[in-house]
């Protein structure tokens, strides 16, 4: 019997997946958590066999940051990401952080129990709408909070003046931030940014 800890900031989502596992042979949900603090405390107390982790957690916490922390608390537990995002770069980031698998919520209700059963085979497991993404020769860049804010503004499609106003800076400062950001990401033009965000797994940083 695989003992599962569910981590998702939406109670209705946790309830849906709890019912899914309750109706599947070989699983039992031993705990739930809505944020990183609850997740770490529950993992330490319950010592689950599998931890199912949403990437977008409330309170400014991220499932990506949580994965290695869980590995330190329950190193024998399998860690599987459950997300609405299917970006190849984000999948790679999750695996690099220590995830044993990645499933998209769009197909999870049909596939998740079988996916978790395959964890015992010792391989990385992915839902059917994903394939193992090619690893880029360039690692995902580490963006500062100001760079993330600039990138969010640029991706919004708002005019430069509106973005600068929202950020509380001058147009000149925004142009400087944009130039630094594009150089850091290797973008030749602003139109390259959406593609780079997807390929480098930076989408979660933009939420």
C-alpha positions in Angstrom: 0.0 0.0 0.0 1.5 3.3 -1.1 1.0 6.1 1.5 0.5 9.4 -0.2 0.9 13.0 0.9 -1.0 15.5 -1.3 0.3 19.1 -1.5 -1.9 21.6 -3.3 -3.1 25.0 -2.2 -6.7 24.4 -3.4 -8.8 22.2 -1.1 -11.2 21.2 -3.9 -8.3 19.9 -6.0 -6.9 17.9 -3.0 -10.4 16.5 -2.4 -10.7 15.4 -6.0 -7.4 13.6 -6.0 -8.0 12.1 -2.6 -11.2 10.5 -4.0 -9.3 9.3 -7.0 -6.7 7.4 -4.8 -9.4 6.2 -2.5 -11.0 4.4 -5.5 -7.7 3.0 -6.8 -6.2 -0.2 -5.5 -2.9 0.0 -3.6 -3.1 3.6 -2.4 -4.1 5.5 0.7 -3.9 9.3 1.3 -2.4 9.8 4.7 -2.1 13.6 4.7 -2.8 16.8 2.9 -1.0 20.2 2.9 -1.9 23.6 1.4 1.5 25.3 1.6 5.2 24.6 2.1 5.1 24.9 5.9 2.3 22.4 6.3 3.9 20.1 3.7 7.3 19.9 5.5 5.6 19.3 8.9 3.3 16.6 7.5 6.1 14.9 5.7 8.2 14.8 8.8 5.4 13.5 10.9 3.8 11.0 8.4 6.9 9.7 6.5 4.9 9.0 3.3 5.9 6.7 0.5 4.9 9.2 -2.2 4.5 13.0 -2.2 2.4 14.6 -4.9 3.3 18.2 -5.3 1.6 21.1 -7.1 4.2 23.7 -8.4 2.0 26.8 -7.8 1.5 27.0 -4.1 0.0 30.0 -2.3 1.8 32.4 0.0 4.7 33.0 -2.3 6.0 29.4 -2.0 6.9 27.2 -5.0 6.8 23.5 -5.4 10.2 23.7 -7.1 11.7 25.0 -3.8 9.9 22.5 -1.8 11.1 19.4 -3.7 14.7 19.3 -2.4 13.5 20.2 1.2 11.2 17.2 1.1 14.1 15.1 -0.1 16.0 16.0 3.0 13.1 15.1 5.3 11.9 11.9 3.7 14.7 10.9 1.3 13.1 7.5 0.5 9.8 9.1 -0.6 9.1 9.4 -4.3 8.3 13.0 -5.3 5.9 13.6 -8.2 4.9 17.0 -9.6 1.3 17.6 -10.5 0.9 20.8 -12.5 -1.3 22.6 -15.0 1.9 23.6 -16.9 3.4 21.4 -19.6 6.4 23.5 -20.5 9.4 21.3 -21.3 11.8 23.7 -19.5 9.7 23.6 -16.4 9.6 19.7 -16.5 13.4 19.7 -16.6 13.7 22.2 -13.7 11.4 20.0 -11.6 13.5 16.9 -12.4 16.7 18.7 -11.7 15.3 19.7 -8.3 14.8 16.0 -7.4 11.3 15.1 -8.7 10.9 11.5 -9.8 8.0 12.3 -12.1 5.8 14.9 -13.6 2.1 14.8 -14.5 -0.2 17.4 -16.1 -3.5 18.0 -14.3 -5.2 17.8 -17.7 -4.7 14.0 -17.8 -3.9 13.2 -14.2 -7.3 11.9 -13.2 -7.0 9.2 -15.9 -3.3 8.4 -15.5 -2.0 9.3 -12.1 -2.5 6.0 -10.2 -0.8 4.0 -13.0 1.9 6.6 -13.1 2.6 6.2 -9.4 2.7 2.4 -9.7 5.5 2.7 -12.3 7.7 4.6 -9.7 8.9 1.2 -8.3 10.5 0.5 -11.7 13.1 3.1 -10.8 12.6 5.4 -13.9 11.4 8.9 -14.3 7.7 8.9 -15.0 5.8 11.4 -17.1 2.2 11.7 -18.1 1.2 10.7 -21.7 1.0 14.3 -22.9 4.7 14.9 -22.1 7.9 13.5 -23.5 11.4 13.7 -21.9 12.5 17.2 -23.0 15.9 17.8 -24.5 18.3 19.4 -22.1 19.5 22.8 -23.2 23.2 23.5 -23.2 22.4 26.7 -21.3 21.1 26.4 -17.7 18.0 28.3 -16.7 19.2 31.8 -15.6 18.6 32.9 -12.1 16.6 36.1 -12.3 16.4 38.8 -9.6 13.0 39.9 -8.3 13.3 43.1 -10.3 14.2 41.2 -13.5 11.1 38.9 -12.9 9.0 42.0 -12.5 10.4 43.5 -15.7 9.8 40.3 -17.6 6.3 40.0 -16.3 5.6 43.5 -17.6 7.1 42.9 -21.0 5.1 39.6 -21.4 1.9 41.4 -20.5 2.0 43.4 -23.8 1.5 46.7 -22.0 3.2 49.8 -23.4 6.6 50.7 -21.9 5.2 53.8 -20.1 2.5 51.7 -18.4 5.0 49.0 -17.3 7.3 51.7 -15.9 4.4 53.4 -14.1 3.4 50.0 -12.6 6.9 49.4 -11.4 7.3 52.9 -10.1 10.4 53.7 -12.2 11.2 56.0 -15.2 11.0 54.9 -18.8 14.8 55.2 -19.0 15.3 52.8 -16.1 12.9 50.3 -17.6 14.8 50.4 -20.9 18.0 49.7 -19.0 16.3 46.8 -17.1 15.0 45.4 -20.4 18.4 45.6 -22.1 20.1 43.8 -19.2 17.3 41.1 -19.1 17.4 40.4 -22.8 21.2 40.1 -22.6 20.9 37.7 -19.7 18.3 35.6 -21.5 20.1 35.7 -24.9 17.0 37.3 -26.5 17.7 39.1 -29.8 14.3 40.9 -29.6 11.4 41.3 -27.3 9.4 38.9 -29.4 11.9 36.1 -28.4 10.9 36.4 -24.7 7.8 34.1 -24.7 9.7 31.3 -26.4 12.6 31.6 -24.0 10.4 31.6 -21.0 8.8 28.3 -22.2 12.1 26.7 -23.2 14.0 27.6 -20.0 11.2 26.7 -17.6 10.7 30.2 -16.3 6.9 30.3 -16.5 6.5 29.6 -12.8 8.7 32.6 -11.9 6.3 34.8 -13.8 3.2 33.8 -11.8 
